[in-house]
Amino acid sequence: MTDPASTSLETYLVSRFPSGSDVPDLVLPAADEAHVGWWRTHLARAGGTAESLIAALTQFHIPIGPGAAESEAYVAAIRRGQPVSSPRTAGEVFAAPERIVWTIAEHPAGALPVATFGDRRDFEIAYRALGGRCEPIPVGPDVHALYVSGLPNPVRLRSMRAAFLEAGEPADAWPEEMRRRRAEDPTSFHDRLVLLHPAPYAGIPAAAVGLDEAAWMEASTRLRLEHECTHHATHRLLGEYRLHVHDEVLADLMGFTAALGRFDADLFLRGLGIGDDDAVASDGRLWTYVAELDRGAVPELLRLLRRVADAIAAIAPAFVVESDDVEPQVARVRRGMRLKRLIHLAAFDLPAIAASEAAPLGIADRGSRDPKGSA
């Protein structure tokens, strides 16, 4: 059996993002995916509360425990789409339901439902229910956000089937209709959403950022949301998202520049758990992204990441787009331009970024124009 941590650095650094002529020509903002319209309607009708959240997601009605994903209750409710016989209330599911709120976050890559959990215990419940198929999977102490994709939504499925039949279509035509919808949009029957818990980003104290506690908490929430939406953007627009430092570089670039108006190389490395002496904390985020990498290659990767961080800091001003006190249309154009620059940057692998300056990457020219026109 192959050692799961035996991948060479050369293999690990191979990018999965498209490059050259394979990079898509984007029209932004992207249209909402199929699931978002249903969530918008649900929000308008029921509000962004804990009760409406569990009414929309059957997973919250399945008790979390070992083997839950294979239990008869899970199979019946999630895989077969049958209604839960004894639905639970928000008070039965969460420790502090009054501190839960969800909304629809707009983004150039398409809007997403975003649920924020004020109590850490409730974030972990949601993480396991939605990201772990109701299994008691570990949640690291510095994990405060999650991008969930491919989440089955039996409630939405039953609603669509009922509407199909009410329109006069025969029941035996529904399987073919499901296949058609899936081919048209992968979110036809599966949701994508973001889970957030407010906390200082990566455990970094406010003093290290130069902000007071309240301002850093607010910035951390914005940073995390933009970070997770960037994962969504590369997933949807480039067909790729994985637990990898390449993805984290891109997501942190977008997060830091959106929340702080700058990208700080030292903060980025510190957020990964990398110290000044290139020692990685035992609970550092970096370990999550190098699970398959030969441990002997980690020191070389760290040296590469320092060069990458410096290169990203050099081009980061092109990703700082002021959107306050401008017309909504101008703000949308500017955010779309930011995302187009990210897609351009994603075409370069980490060694290419590390070896570059702004001009060779083609980012400086893209950032020199006044972003008031078309993106």
N, C-alpha and C positions, 0 to 999 in steps of 0.2 A: 504493500500500500504506500502511496506517495505521501511524504511528509507535507502537510498543508502549508507549512511555513518554509518551503524550499524554493520558492520562485526567485529567480535571479533578478537583480536590479534592472538589467537590460529588458527583460521580459515585463517586469512590473511597470516600467515607464512607457511601454507602448500605449499610445493614445487610442481610444476607441471613438473619439469624436471625428466627424468628417473633416477633410481638409481639401484644399485646392478646389477643383471644379465640383466636388461633392458637397461643398457648403451650400445650404439652401438659400435662395433669394427670398427673403421674408417680406411679407406684408403685415405691418404692425399698426395697431394692436391686433393680435390674433383673435378670431371669433371665439366665443365661449364654447367649451366642450358640452356635450349633450347633458351631462349631469348637472351643470351649473344652473340651467333654467329651472329645473325642479327645485333646487335648493333656494333659488331666489323667491320662487312662489311660496315655498314652505316658510321662509323667513318673514315674508309679508303677511302671511296668514297667522302664524303662531308665535312670531317673535324669536329673538336669539337667546332663549333661556335653556337651562339644563333640561327641563321637561320636554321642550320641543326637540332638543338634540337626541334624547333617548327615544323619542317617538319616531325619529327619522332613521335611527341606526339600531337594528335588532341586536347587534353584538352586545350592547350594554345589558341586555336581559338574560344573557348567559353567564352564570357564575364563573369567575376566573378560578382555575385550578388545574393541576396536572392532568393531562389527557382530555382537557375540555374540547379541543379541536376535533377529536374523534368521538365525542360523546353523542348519544342519540339526540339530545336536545339541540346541540350545535348542528348536527347533520340535517335534522328536520327543519330548523329555523333558517339556517344560512345557506345550506347547499340545496335544499328542496324548496325553500322559500315559503314554508308554511307559517301562519301566524303563531306567535307565542301564546300558549294557553293561559299563562299567569304573568302578564307584563309587570315589571317593577316600576316603582315611582323613582323620581330623581333622588329623593331622600333615602331610598333603600340602596341606590347605586353609589352615590357620592357622599363624601364626608362634609363638603361645604357647597351644596348645589347653588346657593345664592351668590357664590363667587365665580360662577361659570357664565361666560357669555360667548356667543358665536355670531359671526357676521360673514359677509362676502367681501373678500379683498380683491380690488381691481389690480390687474397687472398686464403689461403688454403681451405676455405669453398666454393670456387668458385668465379670467377670474378664478378664484378658489374659495371654498368655504374655509374659514379659519376659526377654530375653537380655542379660547383662552381659559385656563384653569388656574384660579387664584390660589388654590391649595395644592401643594406638591403631591399629596396622596391621591387627589383626583386626577392629576396629570398622569400619574403612574397607572391608575385604573384604565384611563383612556388609551394610554400607550399599549397596554397589554390586551385590552379588548379589541382595539382596531389595528394595532401594528403587530400583535402577537397571537392572533386568533384565539383570544381568551385564555392563553396559556400564561403561567406565572413567570415569564421571562425576566431576566435581570434588567434593570434600568440604571445606568451609571449615575452617580450623584451629580455629575456636571452636565447631564443630558436634560435639556429643558425645551426641546423642540423636536418635532418629527414630521416629515413629509410622508404621507400615506398614499399609496397608489394601488389600483387594482382591488379596492375594497368592495366586496359584494354588498348590494343594498336591496334586500328582499322587499322592503316597504315600497321602494320606487318601482321595482319590478312588478309587483302586484298592481300598483297604480297604473302603470303603462298597459298592462294586459287588460285591465278593466276598461280603460279608455278605448283600446283596440276593439274589444267586443261591443262596447256601447255604440261604436261607430258603424255597427252592422256587419263586421267582419266575422267569418266563421272561426270557431275555436281551433279547428284543425289546421288553420292557416298561421297560427301564432308561432310555431317553431320556425317556419321559414321566415317570418317577419323578424324574429329574434336574430337569425343569422344575417339578414340584410342589415339590420341596425348595427350589429357588432362589426360588420365589415366597413360600415360607414364611419363609425366612431367607437374607439375602444372603451369609452366611458358610457356607452349606452346603458350598461347594466352594472357598471363598477364605478365607484366614486374615487376622487382624489381630493384630499384635504390636508390642512396643516393643523397640528396641535402645538400649543404654546403654553409655557409656564413662565411667568415673570421672574427673572433672577439676573444678577450681573453676568454678562456674557463670559462664558468659559471660566467663571469664577474669578475674573479679573476685578480687583478692587477699583472703586471710583477714582481714588487718588492717582492710580497709575495712568488713568485716561485724562486727568485734568478736569474732571467734572465733580459736582456734588452728587450725593447718593441718589436723590430723586431724578436728576437729569440723566445719570448713567443708567438707572433702571429703565427710564423711558427710551433711551437710545438703544439699550440692549434688546428691548422688545422689538423695536423697529429693525435692528440689525438681524435678529433671528428670523423675523418674517421675510425680509428681503433675501436672506441666506437660503431659506427653504423654498421660496418662490423661484430662486435661481436654479435649484435642483429640478423643480417642476419645469422651468423653461428649457433646460438642456434635455430633459427627458422627453418633453413634448416636441420641441423644435429640431433637436438633433438626434433623437431616438436613443439617448444614452444617459444613464444616471447610475452611479455605483459608489460604494464606500471606498474612496480613493483620494489621495492627496491632490490629484489634478482637479477633481470636482471641488474639493475644499478651497483650493486657491481661488477658483473662479467665484464660488459662493461667498467667500469672505471678502473678496474685492468688492463685490456688489453690495454686501451688507455693510461693510465699514464706510464706503463712500456715501451710501444712502443715509446712514445714521449719524456719522461723524463729519462727513464732508472731507474725508481724507483716508488714506490707507497707511497704517503705521506698521512697518515690517517687524519691529520688535513686538508689538502687541499681537500681530498675527502668529508669530512663532510661540509667544507665551501662551496664546490661546490653544495651541496644539499640545502644550505641555513641555515645550522645548526650552531648557534653561540656557543661560549665557555660556555655560561650559559644554553645551551640546548634549547634556544629560537629559533624558526624557523621563518625566515623572511616571511612577508606576501606574497611576490612574490617568495619564495624559491622553487627550483625544487622539493623538497620533496613532496609538496602538490599534484603534478601531479600524484605521485605514490601511494598515500594513500587515493584516493578519496572515496573508499568504507570502509575504516577503521573507527571504532568508535573513535571519537576525544578524548575520555577519555583514549584510549589506546596509544596515540601518545607518551607521556612521557616514557612509558615502551619500546616502539619501539626505541626511541632515545638512551636509555641506552644500548639496545641490539646492535644497530648500532655502538656505540663506541667500543664495544668489538669485533664486526665483523671487523671494520676497523683496529684495532690493530692486529687481527689474520691475516688479508690479508696482512698487511705490513710485517709480519714475513715471509710469504711464497713468497712474491713478487719477491725476487731475482731469484727464479726458472723460472720466466716469463720474465726475462730480457735476451734477446737473441741478441747479437751483429750480425748484418748482413752486416755491411759496409766492404768494401775492402775484400770480399770473393767471391768465385765463385758463380754464380747464383744458381747452383744446391744446394750448401751448404746452401745458404740463404733460399731456399725453404724448405729444410729439417728442418732447425732450426725453421722457422715460423710454419711449420706443427707440430713440437713437442710442441711448445707453445700452439697451439690450442688443441692438445690432452690433455695437462695438464688442460686446461680450462674445457674441457668436463668431465674430472675426478673430478674437483672441483665442477662443477655444480650438481653433484650427492648428494652433502651435502646441507641440508637446512641451513638457517641463524643461528638458534640456535646451530646446530652442528658445524658450522664454529666458532661461538663465543666461544664455549666451548673447542675449539681445540688448539693444537699447530701444528707446521708443520709436525712432524713425524706421528701423528695419522691420518692426512689427506692423507698421502702417497705422499705428494708433494715434500718433501725435497729429498727423494731418487731419484725421477724422475728428479730433477734439478741438481743432483750432477755429472751427466755424461757429458763428452765433446760432445756437439751436432754436431758432424761432420759425424756421420753415419746415419743409417736409423732412421726415426722418428717413 
